[in-house]
Amino acid sequence: MTSLKQLFGGGARQFGMVFALIALVLIFQFATGGKVLTSTNAQNIINGNSYVLILAIGMVLVIIAGHIDLSVGSVAAVVGIIVALAIRDWGIPWWLGIVLGLAVGALIGAWQGFWVAYIGIPGFITTLAGMMFFRGANQYIGKSNTVPVPKEIQFLGAGYLPEWGPNTGLNNSTLLLGILAIAALVYGELRRRRSARRLGAAPIPTWVSVVRMVAIGAVIAGATYLFGSGRYGTSFPISGVILVVLVLLYGFISNRTITGRHVYAVGGNRIAASLSGVNIRRTNFFVMMNMSMLAALAGIIFIGRSTASGPFDGTNWELDAIAAVFIGGAAVSGGVGTVVGSLIGGLVMAVLNNGLQLMGVGSDSTQMIKGLVLLAAVAFDVYNKIQGRPSIVGLLLKGVRRGPVNPEGDDSGAGTGANPVSQAETLARN
C-alpha cells in the first residue's frame, strides 16, 4: 500500500481525474471512429479551450482562498476590446497593446480586491457587480462593434511552434519540447529520490520510479507525436505553450512559496490562519488581482484566435472555469485544490465537449450533459467526505494513514478528524 501511495504521489482525486480523462478520450475515440486522437483535433482542443484553462489556473486560487469570481468573462471581454482599439486607433505596437491589457487587468483586479480584502464585501457580490459593470463597459467602449486585431495577436491565439531544421517527420519545435519534458520528468524523479534519502524518509522503490517515468513519459511521447505529426505549418499551439508555462509557474507558487501556503491556510481555516500571523487581507487581495490579470491574458489570447474583439466575448466563461476547478478536485468550502487538478478538470470538460460535437450531439444536450457531469463530480466527493471515504483512486489506498492536508495532494484527508487549527498554523509557518 505504501508503494501504491508513492506511485500515485498521494493525489488520489487528481489521478482519478486523469483516469477519467483517459477513459473519455478512449470512449470518444471509439464512438467517433477515430476522430478524437488526430493531430488536427488535438490542436483544436488546445487552441479552442486554452483561455478557459488559463482562467481555471487563477480560479483555483480564488476558490482555495474561499471566494469565487463571477467577473472573469466580462473582464476578459473589456480587456480584449481595449487592446483591439488601442492597437487600431492609437497606433501603438502590438506588444505594447498586450502590456496595456495586462495593466488594465491588474487595475481591475486591484479594484475588486480592494472591496473584498479591505472593505469586506464578499467576493461573490463584488464580482457579480463586476460582471455586470464590465460587460456593459465592453459594449460601451466598443459601441457593440467588432474590432480586428493584427497578425501578431492572432499568432498568440492561433499560432503554432515554428518549423526548423532537418526533416524528421515531426515538427522539430514540438519534438524538442517533448524531449525537454521527458528530460525534466527524469530529472524530477531522480531529485525526488535523492531528497527522500537526504531527509531520511521512507525509500521510494525503484519499480515505483520506473513505472511512473515510463507511464508519464509514454504519455508525453504520444502527445509529442500527436501534435508534431500534423500537416505542415501546424504543431503544438502557442497558446498551449503559454498554458504550460503558467501551470509550471503557478504550480510552484501554490506549492513552494509562502504566498501559496497562505492561500491554503486562509481557505482552510480563516481564524487559525489569522492567529498564525497570516495577512488575510493581503492574501485575498492577491488572489483577486491575480485572477483579473489571468482573465486579461485569456481575453487577449481569445481575440487572437477569433481575429477580432466583439461585444459577446467572454460570455459564460466564468461558469466553465468554475466547473473545471470543481471537477478537478477543489472543495466548495475552500482550502483544497491544485493547479494541475484544475487543468485536468478543464481538459475533461474540453474533451467531453469536443467528443459530443464530433458525435453530432446538439449544443443543448451538450450543456445538459456537462451540467450533470459537474453535479456528479461534486456530489461524489461530498458523499465520500460525509461517509469518511477517500475519493475515486483513493479507494485503492484505504487503510493508508493520512497526514495533514497537503496542497499537493487531494481532498481525501477531509473528515479525518485532524485539527484544522494546527494544519493552518503549519501551513502559515512554512
Secondary structure, 3 states (H helix, E strand, C coil): CHHHHHHHCCCHHHHHHHHHHHHHHHHHHHHCCCCCCCHHHHHHHHHHHHHHHHHHHHHHHHHHCCCCCCCHHHHHHHHHHHHHHHHHHCCCCHHHHHHHHHHHHHHHHHHHHHHHHHHCCCHHHHHHHHHHHHHHHHHHHHCCCCEECCHHHHHHHHCECCCCCCCCCCCHHHHHHHHHHHHHHHHHHHHHHHHHHHCCCCCCCHHHHHHHHHHHHHHHHHHHHHHHCCCCCCCCEHHHHHHHHHHHHHHHHHHHCHHHHHHHHHHHCHHHHHHCCCCHHHHHHHHHHHHHHHHHHHHHHHHHHHCEECCCCCCCHHHHHHHHHHHCCCCCCCCCCCHHHHHHHHHHHHHHHHHHHHCCCCHHHHHHHHHHHHHHHHHHHHHHHHHCCCCHHHHHHCCCCCCCCCCCCCCCCCCCCCCHHHHHHHHHHC
